[in-house]
Amino acid sequence: MTRQERGTAICIIRMEPQADGMLISVRVNPDIQEISGERRYHFADVEQAVCAVRDFLEGYRDDLQPFEE
């Protein structure tokens, strides 16, 4: 797979105030053409949400490296 074959990725972060803090929802999909690739995560802790987003971005970047045949 080459960079041109890789689909467009998306990461959506939603923050909702709650009575006892914040609910952070993170939706990620490494290829918007493949709905089955979508993952949803929910956090109360900002650091955990940031780590999840960082992991997604780094994973997508790493997947951009062409496979050697």
Helices and strands as residue ranges (DSSP letters): G 3-5, E 10-18, E 21-29, G 35-37, E 39-43, H 46-63
